[in-house]
Structures are given as structure tokens and as C-alpha cells.
Amino acid sequence: MTADTPITQFVAAPNGWRAAIADPQERVIMVVPIVAWAPVREESPRTSDQMDLEPVVLFDNVREPIISTLGETLASWDDGSHIHQILAPSFEVREVPDGWQVQEYGD
């Protein structure tokens, strides 16, 4: 099994869970919806060694939506982006660096 193997085991995330991704090149924290939680797969990149479940995120692009684990998404980007925070429902991004913007994905 490789990182390209489809996600076959997951639990749907309750509405409102989001991931805040920091992009140091653009000085932006992008907030994307978490649609599910999947067991960590040994061969796949991980968002954090501290989590036993991996967030599954949705990029709802028109004609080209992407559903991927957050770890695989970050590993495929070579711009230094990293997880800033996992947001439970009704929580907002904290500790935003000076001069950075927070954007909901798609805005």
C-alpha cells in the first residue's frame, strides 16, 4: 500500500471541524474543512506525530475537487506550508503571526 492508496477507512467529521494551514511564503493561514478522520497509515505522511487520527480535508474546487488526508496534502506541497491549528466547531484561529492574513478556503 502506498500514499496513493485510496482512503478506505474513515469516520465522518461532525460539521464545523477545520484545519488551519500556514503558508509562510504567502503569509496566509488558509482554513479548510475537515470532512472525516482516518486512521494513520504507516506509509503515509502525517500531519502530526501527536495525533492518532489523520484529518481528511476537502478542497471544493469547481470541476476538480480534492479530498485527501491533510498529511498527504502538506507533503505534496513544496512551499513550506504546515499545520497551524486544528479547529473544533465554533473556535477561531489563534496566535496569528503579525502581518499574516487568515482566509477561509475559496474566499
Secondary structure, 3 states (H helix, E strand, C coil): CCCCCCCCCCEECCCCCEEEEEECCCCEEEEEEEEEEEECCCCCCCCCCCCCEEEEEEECCCCCCEEEEHHHHHHHCCCCCEEEEEECCCCCCCCCCCCCEEEECCC
